[in-house]
Amino acid sequence: MDQNFENRMKQKLIKLKNEYQRTIEMGKKDFESMNTNDGVRDAVARGEALDQVDRSGLLEVQNKERLRRIQSALHKLEYGEYGMCETCGAELDEDRLEAAPESPFCFSCEKRRE
């Protein structure tokens, strides 16, 4: 993997990191406003509000996991370990990294994990 590619991936990862940090922060604010909404009176509306809280919580968990992977990829870039599969050690395909620059696994290992 050449230096230009690594620089491009670093810029992509930094942009993604900033986007996910903003998304998580906005989600926290939305979640707090849902939890403090005591105006929900009837059972159906209360159930719908609770469903929305559940969906928001799940989305937050998913966003935090993606942010963790992004931060890990940035750390690997810093230490010269970027683009290597965490399971088998194979070099990740550049097309895979273009599509998902935080990918910690090669395609084969990712499929086995599913």
N, CA, C and O of each residue as an XYZ file, in Angstrom:
456
protein
N       0.855     -1.168      0.000
C       0.000      0.000      0.000
C       0.907      1.238      0.000
O       1.814      1.345      0.825
N       0.664      2.154     -0.909
C       1.546      3.315     -1.004
C       1.103      4.458     -0.087
O      -0.007      4.457      0.446
N       1.994      5.422      0.080
C       1.765      6.536      1.008
C       0.569      7.391      0.599
O      -0.173      7.861      1.462
N       0.370      7.600     -0.696
C      -0.774      8.394     -1.167
C      -2.090      7.742     -0.763
O      -3.022      8.417     -0.325
N      -2.156      6.425     -0.916
C      -3.369      5.702     -0.538
C      -3.599      5.836      0.970
O      -4.716      6.110      1.409
N      -2.542      5.643      1.755
C      -2.671      5.767      3.212
C      -3.124      7.173      3.606
O      -3.970      7.327      4.487
N      -2.566      8.197      2.960
C      -2.976      9.576      3.259
C      -4.443      9.806      2.932
O      -5.165     10.457      3.687
N      -4.877      9.263      1.795
C      -6.285      9.384      1.395
C      -7.197      8.688      2.399
O      -8.247      9.217      2.765
N      -6.791      7.497      2.843
C      -7.597      6.766      3.824
C      -7.622      7.503      5.172
O      -8.650      7.525      5.849
N      -6.512      8.094      5.550
C      -6.466      8.850      6.805
C      -7.457     10.008      6.758
O      -8.202     10.230      7.713
N      -7.467     10.738      5.658
C      -8.403     11.854      5.515
C      -9.856     11.367      5.553
O     -10.719     11.997      6.163
N     -10.104     10.251      4.900
C     -11.446      9.660      4.898
C     -11.859      9.256      6.315
O     -12.981      9.516      6.748
N     -10.932      8.616      7.025
C     -11.216      8.160      8.393
C     -11.447      9.335      9.338
O     -12.335      9.274     10.189
N     -10.676     10.385      9.204
C     -10.866     11.571     10.056
C     -12.236     12.189      9.794
O     -12.936     12.576     10.729
N     -12.614     12.279      8.528
C     -13.936     12.819      8.173
C     -15.043     11.948      8.773
O     -15.991     12.464      9.365
N     -14.917     10.624      8.619
C     -15.911      9.706      9.192
C     -15.971      9.824     10.713
O     -17.054      9.834     11.300
N     -14.817      9.911     11.339
C     -14.760     10.041     12.797
C     -15.531     11.278     13.253
O     -16.332     11.206     14.185
N     -15.289     12.400     12.603
C     -15.991     13.637     12.960
C     -17.494     13.520     12.748
O     -18.283     13.993     13.566
N     -17.886     12.887     11.645
C     -19.312     12.705     11.353
C     -19.977     11.828     12.420
O     -21.062     12.154     12.900
N     -19.330     10.720     12.792
C     -19.923      9.825     13.786
C     -19.950     10.449     15.170
O     -20.887     10.217     15.934
N     -18.942     11.233     15.503
C     -18.961     11.916     16.796
C     -20.130     12.900     16.859
O     -20.811     12.989     17.880
N     -20.363     13.637     15.773
C     -21.506     14.569     15.727
C     -22.831     13.807     15.798
O     -23.745     14.204     16.522
N     -22.925     12.715     15.045
C     -24.152     11.917     15.034
C     -24.460     11.371     16.416
O     -25.610     11.414     16.855
N     -23.465     10.866     17.099
C     -23.658     10.321     18.451
C     -24.087     11.424     19.402
O     -24.987     11.223     20.217
N     -23.457     12.582     19.311
C     -23.815     13.703     20.192
C     -25.251     14.171     19.935
O     -25.994     14.447     20.877
N     -25.640     14.260     18.654
C     -27.018     14.655     18.330
C     -27.995     13.603     18.828
O     -29.069     13.938     19.329
N     -27.632     12.331     18.696
C     -28.490     11.248     19.173
C     -28.706     11.317     20.672
O     -29.808     11.047     21.152
N     -27.674     11.673     21.417
C     -27.803     11.811     22.875
C     -28.796     12.908     23.218
O     -29.623     12.751     24.117
N     -28.710     14.018     22.500
C     -29.636     15.136     22.753
C     -31.067     14.722     22.429
O     -31.994     15.022     23.181
N     -31.242     14.025     21.296
C     -32.579     13.551     20.925
C     -33.106     12.562     21.957
O     -34.278     12.617     22.330
N     -32.249     11.661     22.417
C     -32.638     10.657     23.405
C     -33.066     11.334     24.704
O     -34.071     10.950     25.303
N     -32.316     12.330     25.138
C     -32.666     13.045     26.369
C     -34.015     13.745     26.227
O     -34.811     13.753     27.166
N     -34.275     14.329     25.063
C     -35.552     15.012     24.873
C     -36.712     14.016     24.838
O     -37.818     14.345     25.266
N     -36.471     12.795     24.330
C     -37.532     11.777     24.327
C     -37.825     11.310     25.746
O     -38.984     11.108     26.109
N     -36.789     11.141     26.541
C     -36.957     10.642     27.901
C     -37.599     11.657     28.830
O     -38.186     11.280     29.844
N     -37.498     12.931     28.502
C     -38.078     13.948     29.373
C     -39.452     14.390     28.892
O     -40.042     15.299     29.475
N     -39.967     13.772     27.850
C     -41.276     14.122     27.326
C     -42.358     13.403     28.137
O     -42.713     12.262     27.842
N     -42.873     14.083     29.154
C     -43.913     13.506     30.011
C     -45.319     13.771     29.464
O     -46.310     13.401     30.094
N     -45.404     14.403     28.308
C     -46.695     14.721     27.741
C     -47.388     13.527     27.101
O     -48.537     13.653     26.678
N     -46.741     12.388     27.015
C     -47.335     11.206     26.397
C     -48.272     10.564     27.412
O     -47.837     10.105     28.468
N     -49.563     10.535     27.083
C     -50.572     10.067     28.039
C     -51.143      8.686     27.724
O     -51.174      7.822     28.600
N     -51.593      8.466     26.498
C     -52.273      7.205     26.228
C     -51.282      6.074     25.971
O     -50.121      6.315     25.639
N     -51.747      4.855     26.126
C     -50.878      3.676     26.060
C     -50.245      3.494     24.682
O     -49.069      3.140     24.592
N     -50.997      3.729     23.612
C     -50.471      3.564     22.267
C     -49.343      4.566     22.018
O     -48.281      4.197     21.518
N     -49.571      5.809     22.360
C     -48.550      6.838     22.161
C     -47.326      6.550     23.029
O     -46.190      6.760     22.604
N     -47.568      6.073     24.235
C     -46.457      5.736     25.146
C     -45.637      4.563     24.554
O     -44.407      4.578     24.605
N     -46.322      3.562     24.000
C     -45.644      2.428     23.368
C     -44.817      2.868     22.171
O     -43.692      2.407     21.982
N     -45.383      3.766     21.359
C     -44.644      4.277     20.207
C     -43.414      5.059     20.656
O     -42.356      4.963     20.034
N     -43.545      5.821     21.719
C     -42.410      6.582     22.247
C     -41.320      5.640     22.759
O     -40.131      5.887     22.555
N     -41.733      4.564     23.421
C     -40.756      3.593     23.919
C     -40.061      2.861     22.775
O     -38.867      2.573     22.856
N     -40.810      2.557     21.698
C     -40.203      1.950     20.503
C     -39.137      2.869     19.921
O     -38.060      2.420     19.529
N     -39.446      4.150     19.870
C     -38.486      5.123     19.334
C     -37.231      5.184     20.207
O     -36.121      5.300     19.688
N     -37.401      5.106     21.526
C     -36.266      5.093     22.441
C     -35.412      3.849     22.194
O     -34.184      3.935     22.173
N     -36.062      2.683     22.004
C     -35.333      1.442     21.719
C     -34.539      1.546     20.423
O     -33.371      1.161     20.373
N     -35.175      2.068     19.374
C     -34.492      2.220     18.081
C     -33.319      3.188     18.205
O     -32.251      2.956     17.640
N     -33.523      4.259     18.940
C     -32.448      5.240     19.125
C     -31.280      4.628     19.889
O     -30.118      4.886     19.573
N     -31.594      3.819     20.893
C     -30.543      3.157     21.665
C     -29.740      2.194     20.813
O     -28.514      2.151     20.909
N     -30.420      1.420     19.979
C     -29.741      0.480     19.088
C     -28.864      1.222     18.087
O     -27.730      0.816     17.831
N     -29.375      2.293     17.528
C     -28.611      3.086     16.576
C     -27.368      3.681     17.244
O     -26.303      3.743     16.629
N     -27.500      4.111     18.479
C     -26.356      4.663     19.198
C     -25.271      3.597     19.398
O     -24.084      3.876     19.233
N     -25.682      2.390     19.749
C     -24.722      1.295     19.929
C     -23.994      1.018     18.611
O     -22.775      0.850     18.598
N     -24.735      0.972     17.513
C     -24.127      0.723     16.201
C     -23.168      1.847     15.818
O     -22.079      1.588     15.306
N     -23.565      3.079     16.063
C     -22.704      4.219     15.747
C     -21.441      4.217     16.599
O     -20.361      4.529     16.097
N     -21.554      3.876     17.865
C     -20.381      3.818     18.736
C     -19.424      2.717     18.300
O     -18.208      2.893     18.382
N     -19.947      1.592     17.841
C     -19.094      0.506     17.359
C     -18.349      0.935     16.088
O     -17.159      0.658     15.937
N     -19.043      1.598     15.199
C     -18.371      2.071     13.966
C     -17.313      3.108     14.321
O     -16.225      3.097     13.745
N     -17.614      4.001     15.258
C     -16.630      4.993     15.685
C     -15.409      4.309     16.305
O     -14.277      4.739     16.081
N     -15.634      3.257     17.077
C     -14.517      2.520     17.676
C     -13.623      1.929     16.592
O     -12.397      1.976     16.695
N     -14.244      1.369     15.549
C     -13.468      0.787     14.440
C     -12.693      1.865     13.682
O     -11.560      1.637     13.259
N     -13.294      3.018     13.515
C     -12.631      4.129     12.828
C     -11.416      4.587     13.632
O     -10.337      4.797     13.077
N     -11.600      4.739     14.931
C     -10.488      5.155     15.787
C      -9.376      4.103     15.789
O      -8.194      4.446     15.807
N      -9.750      2.849     15.771
C      -8.770      1.772     15.711
C      -7.989      1.825     14.400
O      -6.773      1.638     14.398
N      -8.675      2.078     13.291
C      -8.005      2.173     11.992
C      -7.034      3.354     11.974
O      -5.940      3.239     11.422
N      -7.415      4.479     12.566
C      -6.508      5.634     12.648
C      -5.275      5.287     13.475
O      -4.160      5.679     13.128
N      -5.471      4.563     14.552
C      -4.356      4.129     15.397
C      -3.415      3.222     14.595
O      -2.195      3.364     14.668
N      -3.991      2.293     13.833
C      -3.184      1.388     13.010
C      -2.392      2.153     11.959
O      -1.239      1.820     11.683
N      -3.007      3.181     11.370
C      -2.297      4.001     10.397
C      -1.079      4.657     11.034
O       0.000      4.712     10.445
N      -1.275      5.144     12.233
C      -0.199      5.823     12.950
C       0.983      4.889     13.224
O       2.137      5.319     13.212
N       0.691      3.628     13.469
C       1.727      2.656     13.833
C       2.115      1.701     12.704
O       2.798      0.703     12.933
N       1.673      2.016     11.478
C       2.088      1.211     10.329
C       1.446     -0.154     10.243
O       2.001     -1.059      9.619
N       0.279     -0.324     10.861
C      -0.401     -1.622     10.874
C      -1.717     -1.601     10.097
O      -2.483     -2.565     10.132
N      -1.971     -0.501      9.402
C      -3.244     -0.338      8.702
C      -3.324     -1.266      7.495
O      -2.338     -1.486      6.792
N      -4.519     -1.805      7.273
C      -4.778     -2.605      6.084
C      -4.422     -4.068      6.213
O      -4.326     -4.779      5.213
N      -4.225     -4.522      7.436
C      -3.925     -5.936      7.681
C      -5.116     -6.561      8.408
O      -5.654     -5.973      9.347
N      -5.519     -7.735      7.979
C      -6.636     -8.440      8.605
C      -6.263     -8.813     10.037
O      -5.195     -9.377     10.275
N      -7.135     -8.501     10.980
C      -6.892     -8.814     12.387
C      -6.942    -10.311     12.680
O      -6.417    -10.761     13.698
N      -7.562    -11.072     11.806
C      -7.691    -12.514     12.032
C      -6.556    -13.298     11.390
O      -5.863    -14.059     12.066
N      -6.364    -13.117     10.086
C      -5.385    -13.951      9.376
C      -4.095    -13.220      9.014
O      -3.118    -13.852      8.612
N      -4.085    -11.899      9.154
C      -2.882    -11.131      8.856
C      -2.692    -10.776      7.396
O      -1.698    -10.144      7.039
N      -3.629    -11.173      6.540
C      -3.517    -10.864      5.108
C      -3.712     -9.366      4.881
O      -4.385     -8.684      5.653
N      -3.103     -8.875      3.799
C      -3.294     -7.474      3.447
C      -4.697     -7.300      2.867
O      -5.114     -8.068      2.000
N      -5.419     -6.292      3.344
C      -6.767     -6.030      2.850
C      -6.696     -5.402      1.468
O      -5.803     -4.607      1.173
N      -7.638     -5.768      0.642
C      -7.749     -5.239     -0.703
C      -8.054     -3.737     -0.632
O      -8.871     -3.308      0.182
N      -7.407     -2.950     -1.474
C      -7.621     -1.503     -1.455
C      -9.060     -1.132     -1.788
O      -9.577     -0.145     -1.264
N      -9.716     -1.910     -2.654
C     -11.127     -1.637     -2.963
C     -11.981     -1.784     -1.708
O     -12.908     -1.003     -1.493
N     -11.675     -2.776     -0.884
C     -12.412     -2.977      0.377
C     -12.198     -1.784      1.299
O     -13.142     -1.294      1.919
N     -10.957     -1.320      1.388
C     -10.655     -0.179      2.247
C     -11.269      1.111      1.712
O     -11.673      1.974      2.492
N     -11.342      1.248      0.399
C     -12.020      2.416     -0.189
C     -13.484      2.449      0.231
O     -14.018      3.501      0.583
N     -14.126      1.281      0.188
C     -15.546      1.188      0.517
C     -15.796      1.348      2.015
O     -16.755      2.003      2.423
N     -14.941      0.755      2.820
C     -15.093      0.809      4.283
C     -13.695      0.921      4.897
O     -13.105     -0.091      5.275
N     -13.162      2.141      4.999
C     -11.773      2.311      5.424
C     -11.473      1.829      6.840
O     -10.306      1.707      7.214
N     -12.491      1.558      7.619
C     -12.291      1.078      8.996
C     -12.306     -0.446      9.095
O     -12.226     -0.992     10.195
N     -12.408     -1.137      7.966
C     -12.495     -2.601      7.956
C     -11.309     -3.241      8.677
O     -10.160     -2.984      8.319
N     -11.577     -4.076      9.692
C     -10.477     -4.749     10.388
C     -10.195     -6.153      9.847
O      -9.209     -6.781     10.233
N     -11.060     -6.645      8.956
C     -10.941     -8.026      8.478
C     -10.981     -8.085      6.965
O     -11.621     -7.259      6.315
N     -10.288     -9.074      6.408
C     -10.408     -9.324      4.970
C     -11.813     -9.870      4.707
O     -12.534    -10.230      5.638
N     -12.184     -9.926      3.454
C     -13.526    -10.365      3.093
C     -13.813    -11.783      3.585
O     -14.894    -12.057      4.106
N     -12.839    -12.686      3.416
C     -13.040    -14.087      3.820
C     -13.271    -14.213      5.323
O     -14.183    -14.915      5.761
N     -12.448    -13.534      6.105
C     -12.585    -13.613      7.571
C     -13.869    -12.943      8.045
O     -14.497    -13.394      9.003
N     -14.255    -11.862      7.368
C     -15.504    -11.182      7.728
C     -16.689    -12.108      7.503
O     -17.602    -12.156      8.327
N     -16.685    -12.843      6.395
C     -17.779    -13.779      6.094
C     -17.851    -14.882      7.135
O     -18.946    -15.295      7.519
N     -16.710    -15.367      7.597
C     -16.701    -16.421      8.605
C     -17.233    -15.928      9.949
O     -17.742    -16.719     10.743
N     -17.119    -14.648     10.201
C     -17.569    -14.072     11.482
C     -19.091    -13.909     11.514
O     -19.682    -13.838     12.591
N     -19.724    -13.850     10.349
C     -21.181    -13.616     10.292
C     -21.964    -14.819     10.723
O     -23.194    -14.784     10.731
